[in-house]
Amino acid sequence: MALDIYQKIENDFGERANEVHEELKVLDAKTKGMISNRIIRAIVYLSNGDVSTFHEKVKLAQVDWRDVLMQAEYSYPENERLRDFDKTFYELGLLKGKNT
C-alpha cells in the first residue's frame, strides 16, 4: 500500500485506523492482490472517515470495482471526471503535509 493511503487512513479514521488496515489486508488476500492503489484510494475517499461506509465500499469493490471508481472519480449525472485516484492524495489536494 502506498504511503499516502496509509497516512490518509490514519488521518481520517483515527483510533479505528487499525480496523481499516486489517480489512484492507483481508481484501488484498481475497482478491489475490488485484485491488490497486487507485481503488483503495477511491474506497478511502468515499468513506470519509466512516468505518461503516468503508466496509460497504469494500464489499462493493469485491462485486464490481468499477462502481467504486465511478462514485469516487466522476460526477453524476454529467459523468464528468473530477478526480484521478491514480494520483496520490497529496497530488489531489486531499491530504496536507509533505508529499513523500
C-alpha positions in Angstrom: 0.0 0.0 0.0 1.3 3.4 -0.9 2.4 5.8 1.9 -0.2 8.4 1.1 -3.0 5.8 1.5 -1.6 4.7 4.9 -1.4 8.4 6.1 -4.9 9.2 4.8 -6.3 6.2 6.7 -4.5 7.3 9.9 -5.8 10.9 9.4 -9.4 10.1 8.6 -10.1 7.1 10.8 -8.1 7.9 13.9 -8.3 5.2 16.6 -10.2 2.9 14.2 -7.4 3.1 11.6 -6.1 -0.4 12.6 -9.5 -1.9 11.8 -9.4 -0.3 8.3 -5.8 -1.6 7.7 -6.9 -5.1 8.7 -9.9 -5.0 6.4 -7.6 -4.0 3.5 -5.3 -6.9 4.3 -8.3 -9.2 4.0 -9.4 -7.5 0.8 -6.0 -8.0 -0.6 -6.0 -11.7 0.3 -9.5 -12.3 -1.1 -8.6 -10.6 -4.4 -5.1 -12.1 -4.6 -3.6 -8.6 -4.7 -5.7 -7.5 -7.6 -7.1 -4.4 -5.9 -5.0 -1.5 -7.0 -3.9 1.6 -5.0 -6.4 3.6 -7.2 -9.3 1.5 -6.0 -8.1 1.7 -2.4 -7.8 5.5 -2.6 -11.4 5.6 -4.0 -12.7 3.5 -1.1 -10.9 5.6 1.5 -12.1 8.8 -0.2 -15.7 7.7 -0.3 -15.6 6.5 3.3 -14.8 10.0 4.6 -13.6 8.6 7.9 -16.7 6.5 8.5 -15.9 2.8 9.2 -19.4 1.6 8.2 -19.2 3.3 4.9 -15.7 1.9 4.4 -17.0 -1.7 4.9 -19.8 -1.0 2.4 -17.4 0.3 -0.2 -15.0 -2.7 0.3 -17.9 -5.0 -0.3 -18.9 -3.0 -3.4 -15.3 -3.2 -4.7 -15.5 -7.0 -4.5 -18.7 -7.1 -6.5 -17.7 -4.5 -9.1 -14.7 -2.2 -8.5 -15.8 0.0 -11.4 -18.8 1.2 -9.3 -16.4 2.4 -6.7 -14.3 4.3 -9.2 -17.4 5.8 -10.8 -18.7 7.1 -7.4 -15.3 8.5 -6.4 -14.0 9.9 -9.7 -17.0 11.0 -11.7 -19.9 13.5 -11.3 -23.4 12.3 -11.6 -25.4 12.6 -13.8 -22.9 14.6 -16.0 -20.4 11.7 -16.0 -17.5 14.2 -15.9 -14.2 13.0 -14.4 -13.5 15.1 -11.3 -10.6 13.2 -9.7 -8.0 10.6 -10.8 -7.1 8.3 -7.9 -4.0 7.1 -9.8 -2.7 10.3 -8.3 -1.8 10.4 -4.6 -4.0 12.1 -2.0 -1.3 14.8 -1.8 -1.4 15.4 -5.6 -5.2 15.6 -5.4 -5.0 18.1 -2.5 -6.9 15.7 -0.3 -4.1 15.3 2.3 -2.0 18.1 3.6 1.6 17.8 4.5 4.8 16.6 3.0 4.4 14.8 -0.3 6.5 11.7 0.2 
